[in-house]
Amino acid sequence: MKIDSSEISALIKEQIKGYESRLETDDVGTVISVGDGIALCYGLDQAMLGELLLFPGDVAGMVMNLDNEDVGAVLLGPDVKIEEGDTVKRTHRVVEVPVGDGLLGRVVNALGAPIDQKGPIEYSKTRPIERIAPGVMTRKSVDTPLETGIKAIDAMIPIGRGQRELIIGDRQTGKTAIALDAIINQKGKGVKCIYVAIGQKNSSVASFVDKLRELGCMDYVTVVSSGASEAAPNQYIAPFAGMAMAEEWLESGQDVLIVFDDLSKHAVAYRTLSLLLKRAPGREAYPGDIFYLHSRLLERACRLAPQYGGGSITALPIVETQAGDISAYIPTNVISITDGQIFLVTDYFASGQRPAVDSGFSVSRVGSSAQTKAMKAVAASLKIELASYREMLSFSQFGSDLDASTKRILAHGAVLMETLKQKQYNPYPMWKQVVELYAVKNRHLDELKVSEVRPYLDGLLTAIESLHPDIAKDLTEKKAFDEDLTARLDQAIEEYKKSK
């Protein structure tokens, strides 16, 4: 059989006749179905994961599923104007948010648009919300404290710049209060703060912002809010948007504190999207990649080595437990990603121990690396003393005849617990914390009644501030005890004792 070259040429031309037009139409698709904030689209063969799509009515969507036949997108706006058969277009861009100092003092939504009615945000740069975390070789170990101003945390569960410390507990145990106090305590310390509210009531976020403004702290804070009334896709991208904003400052060598409040609601939002996109449910109906969701977010918090700028992002994710069950799925996931946890207990909170920190379950894996030498000296034995007190307290309930050593442990423990109590919006500078813990450690307060401890300590701090300002100055600047400073502090405490 003879092959005619003209026939072959004609056949090839016929096959590639529509190729040019197909190249142009790959950027345009058709909506197959829409509902519950999810749109399935046909014809977007070249769409990328995470790419922005443009739907009718200027509604944006984000590609989350790449199937053989169609593309699954989550809608970042209302779906009421989108119908089956509508045209959808690719943008060739991923979801990006504005970054830079123009965001300071502002309240924005998950896409970085202002929602505080203070006009448009000035910015010259945007960043994609998803990014691979810095590699091991670009990081530096954590060795600089990020002071929260909360005695129980700075003494027993120290947080360092670049650390990820989980705040975990039941609802209404003071989790957000700890994060808020940590933000307030960064005033004047050169640390920029980002508070990401996921699924919170808008009224709660508004009161949070009002409090920061009242205390003069909003100048260095950005609030990213995706409220409970917003669609699941917006709640899903909010923490990633906050992290992208933080990374801009990280790479310019600055220190950032970012709070995620809370990742339980973030996981629920992601579960909602995943089930609507027909992804296979696993344990507690969460998809199999729920661990990766939070690990790729929190791994971006780090401290960079000096040659890479030396900036840091400290992350404080918040997770809510049910009836104190820290062995549930999401809590155990996030515990295994972070560098320690602050565990808050309902019983302590109800009994008036605020902050309601459980020193037994709480831990910082960075430990004393993130403490000053002065704080290390006074806080080294705190956890053991509290553990002894709790053990003795449980045993003392079974008998009334206690020996002298048990009574001493109980008296000292009660004084210690009272010392660790702290009101909200009242962060302590480091020197005040050290002085109080020094006085307790050296048994200067063991003879007092519990009700007398707080007034005594307040008076002692006032006396040192007014009569011995050199002690406060040396503790602030040297951050360590020497023989001379110890002798002067002992003398100041003795003088105050005699004056009482």
Buried (B, 14 or more C-beta within 10 A) or exposed (E): EEEEEEEEEEEEEEEEEEEEEEEEEBBEBBBBEBEBBBBBBBBBEEBBEBBBBBBEEEBBBBBBBBEEEBBBBBBBBEBEEBEEEBEBBBEEEBBBBBBBBBBBBBBBBBBBEBBBEEEEBEBEEBBEBBBEBBEEEBBBEBEBBBBBBBBBBBBBBBBBBBBBBBBBBBEEBBBBBBBBBBBBBBBEEEBBBBBBBBBBEBEBBBEBBEBBEEEEBBEBBBBBBBBBEBBBBBBBBBBBBBBBBBBBBBBEEBBBBBBBBBBBBBBBBBBBBBBBBEBEEEEEEBBEEBBEBBBBBBBBBBBBBEEBBBBBBBBBBBBBBEEBEBEBBBBBBBBEBBBBBBBBBBEBBEEEBBBBBBBEBBBBEBBBBBBBEBBBBBBEEBBEBBEBBBEBBEEBEEEEEBEEEBEBBBBBBBBBBBBBBBEBEEBBBBBBBBBBBBBBBBEBBEEBEEEBBBEBBEEBBEBBBEEBEEBBEBBBEEBBBEEEBEEBBBEBBEEBBEEE
